[in-house]
Amino acid sequence: MKLLQFALLTAAGLAAASYASAQAPQPDAPSAMRAGEPYLPPALRKPLREASNGTALLRYQPMQKLKQRFEAADLDGSGTLSRDEARRAGLTVVDKNFDHIDTAQRGAVSFDDLKAYLIQRREEANSR
């Protein structure tokens, strides 16, 4: 219970700090922005992020979550998952495609094997 309270207080503190920093004028912002004027001429606008970085970021976050689930499912700490470990952890993608992911036919798949499989599937889908 105390851990949950600590997590909630920490999240609230981070949100407040983020809000405060977003409201503070930036040193490189034009004078109109510092005065509270919301309009910024197109010539002075900067893209929020590059398109290529955005798509990479969108792929990176789910991959990190998958890696965390993979590591949590690895009960024996071997760095690989057996079909049974994948099934017990609810990693349906690994369970249903185990034979395709385990190209070396070791009876276990590493996270790199899974990542290679997912990249291959994405490339196949993009080529259609």
C-alpha positions as a Markdown table, in Angstrom:
| # | Residue | x | y | z |
|---|---|---|---|---|
| 1 | Met | 0.0 | 0.0 | 0.0 |
| 2 | Lys | 2.8 | 2.4 | 0.9 |
| 3 | Leu | 4.5 | 1.6 | -2.4 |
| 4 | Leu | 1.3 | 2.5 | -4.3 |
| 5 | Gln | 1.1 | 5.8 | -2.4 |
| 6 | Phe | 4.7 | 6.5 | -3.1 |
| 7 | Ala | 4.2 | 5.8 | -6.8 |
| 8 | Leu | 1.1 | 8.1 | -7.0 |
| 9 | Leu | 2.9 | 10.9 | -5.2 |
| 10 | Thr | 5.9 | 10.6 | -7.4 |
| 11 | Ala | 3.7 | 10.6 | -10.6 |
| 12 | Ala | 1.9 | 13.7 | -9.3 |
| 13 | Gly | 5.2 | 15.4 | -8.6 |
| 14 | Leu | 6.5 | 14.6 | -12.0 |
| 15 | Ala | 3.3 | 15.9 | -13.7 |
| 16 | Ala | 3.5 | 19.1 | -11.7 |
| 17 | Ala | 7.1 | 19.6 | -12.6 |
| 18 | Ser | 6.4 | 18.9 | -16.3 |
| 19 | Tyr | 3.5 | 21.4 | -16.3 |
| 20 | Ala | 5.6 | 24.0 | -14.6 |
| 21 | Ser | 8.5 | 23.6 | -17.1 |
| 22 | Ala | 6.1 | 23.7 | -20.0 |
| 23 | Gln | 4.6 | 27.0 | -18.7 |
| 24 | Ala | 8.0 | 28.6 | -18.2 |
| 25 | Pro | 9.3 | 30.8 | -21.1 |
| 26 | Gln | 12.1 | 29.2 | -23.1 |
| 27 | Pro | 15.3 | 31.2 | -23.5 |
| 28 | Asp | 15.4 | 30.6 | -27.3 |
| 29 | Ala | 11.6 | 31.4 | -27.8 |
| 30 | Pro | 10.8 | 34.5 | -29.8 |
| 31 | Ser | 9.7 | 37.6 | -27.8 |
| 32 | Ala | 6.1 | 37.2 | -28.9 |
| 33 | Met | 6.0 | 33.7 | -27.3 |
| 34 | Arg | 7.6 | 34.9 | -24.1 |
| 35 | Ala | 4.9 | 37.6 | -23.8 |
| 36 | Gly | 2.2 | 34.9 | -23.9 |
| 37 | Glu | 1.3 | 35.3 | -27.6 |
| 38 | Pro | 0.4 | 31.8 | -28.8 |
| 39 | Tyr | 1.0 | 32.5 | -32.5 |
| 40 | Leu | 4.4 | 31.6 | -34.0 |
| 41 | Pro | 5.0 | 32.5 | -37.6 |
| 42 | Pro | 5.6 | 29.4 | -39.9 |
| 43 | Ala | 9.2 | 30.4 | -40.6 |
| 44 | Leu | 10.0 | 30.2 | -36.9 |
| 45 | Arg | 8.2 | 26.9 | -36.2 |
| 46 | Lys | 10.2 | 23.8 | -35.6 |
| 47 | Pro | 8.8 | 20.3 | -36.2 |
| 48 | Leu | 8.1 | 18.5 | -33.0 |
| 49 | Arg | 10.2 | 15.6 | -34.2 |
| 50 | Glu | 11.4 | 14.2 | -37.4 |
| 51 | Ala | 9.1 | 11.8 | -39.1 |
| 52 | Ser | 11.7 | 9.0 | -39.2 |
| 53 | Asn | 12.4 | 9.5 | -35.5 |
| 54 | Gly | 8.7 | 9.4 | -34.7 |
| 55 | Thr | 8.1 | 6.1 | -36.3 |
| 56 | Ala | 11.2 | 4.7 | -34.7 |
| 57 | Leu | 10.0 | 5.9 | -31.3 |
| 58 | Leu | 6.6 | 4.3 | -32.0 |
| 59 | Arg | 8.3 | 1.0 | -32.7 |
| 60 | Tyr | 10.7 | 1.3 | -29.8 |
| 61 | Gln | 8.2 | 1.6 | -27.0 |
| 62 | Pro | 6.2 | -1.5 | -27.8 |
| 63 | Met | 9.4 | -3.4 | -28.4 |
| 64 | Gln | 10.6 | -2.4 | -24.9 |
| 65 | Lys | 7.4 | -3.6 | -23.4 |
| 66 | Leu | 7.6 | -6.9 | -25.2 |
| 67 | Lys | 11.2 | -7.3 | -24.0 |
| 68 | Gln | 10.0 | -6.7 | -20.4 |
| 69 | Arg | 7.3 | -9.3 | -20.8 |
| 70 | Phe | 9.8 | -11.7 | -22.4 |
| 71 | Glu | 12.2 | -11.3 | -19.5 |
| 72 | Ala | 9.5 | -11.7 | -16.9 |
| 73 | Ala | 8.4 | -15.0 | -18.7 |
| 74 | Asp | 11.9 | -16.4 | -18.5 |
| 75 | Leu | 11.4 | -18.2 | -15.2 |
| 76 | Asp | 14.8 | -20.0 | -15.3 |
| 77 | Gly | 16.8 | -16.9 | -16.2 |
| 78 | Ser | 18.3 | -18.6 | -19.2 |
| 79 | Gly | 17.7 | -15.7 | -21.6 |
| 80 | Thr | 15.5 | -17.9 | -23.7 |
| 81 | Leu | 11.9 | -19.0 | -23.6 |
| 82 | Ser | 10.6 | -22.5 | -24.1 |
| 83 | Arg | 7.2 | -22.9 | -25.7 |
| 84 | Asp | 5.7 | -23.8 | -22.2 |
| 85 | Glu | 7.2 | -20.6 | -20.6 |
| 86 | Ala | 5.7 | -18.5 | -23.5 |
| 87 | Arg | 2.3 | -20.2 | -23.1 |
| 88 | Arg | 2.3 | -19.7 | -19.3 |
| 89 | Ala | 3.2 | -16.0 | -19.7 |
| 90 | Gly | 0.5 | -15.4 | -22.2 |
| 91 | Leu | 2.9 | -14.5 | -25.0 |
| 92 | Thr | 0.6 | -15.9 | -27.7 |
| 93 | Val | 2.7 | -14.6 | -30.6 |
| 94 | Val | 5.6 | -16.6 | -29.4 |
| 95 | Asp | 3.5 | -19.7 | -28.5 |
| 96 | Lys | 1.7 | -19.8 | -31.9 |
| 97 | Asn | 4.7 | -19.0 | -34.0 |
| 98 | Phe | 7.3 | -20.9 | -31.9 |
| 99 | Asp | 8.5 | -23.2 | -34.7 |
| 100 | His | 9.0 | -20.2 | -37.1 |
| 101 | Ile | 10.8 | -18.2 | -34.5 |
| 102 | Asp | 13.0 | -21.1 | -33.4 |
| 103 | Thr | 14.9 | -21.3 | -36.7 |
| 104 | Ala | 17.8 | -23.2 | -35.1 |
| 105 | Gln | 15.4 | -25.8 | -33.7 |
| 106 | Arg | 16.8 | -25.6 | -30.2 |
| 107 | Gly | 13.5 | -25.8 | -28.4 |
| 108 | Ala | 14.0 | -22.3 | -27.0 |
| 109 | Val | 13.8 | -18.8 | -28.5 |
| 110 | Ser | 15.8 | -15.7 | -27.5 |
| 111 | Phe | 14.5 | -12.2 | -27.6 |
| 112 | Asp | 16.8 | -11.6 | -30.6 |
| 113 | Asp | 15.1 | -14.5 | -32.4 |
| 114 | Leu | 11.7 | -13.0 | -31.7 |
| 115 | Lys | 12.8 | -9.6 | -32.8 |
| 116 | Ala | 14.2 | -11.0 | -36.1 |
| 117 | Tyr | 11.0 | -12.9 | -36.7 |
| 118 | Leu | 8.9 | -9.7 | -36.1 |
| 119 | Ile | 11.1 | -7.6 | -38.4 |
| 120 | Gln | 10.8 | -10.3 | -41.1 |
| 121 | Arg | 7.0 | -10.4 | -40.8 |
| 122 | Arg | 6.9 | -6.5 | -41.0 |
| 123 | Glu | 9.1 | -6.6 | -44.1 |
| 124 | Glu | 6.9 | -9.3 | -45.7 |
| 125 | Ala | 3.7 | -7.2 | -44.9 |
| 126 | Asn | 5.3 | -4.1 | -46.4 |
| 127 | Ser | 6.3 | -5.8 | -49.6 |
| 128 | Arg | 2.7 | -6.9 | -50.4 |
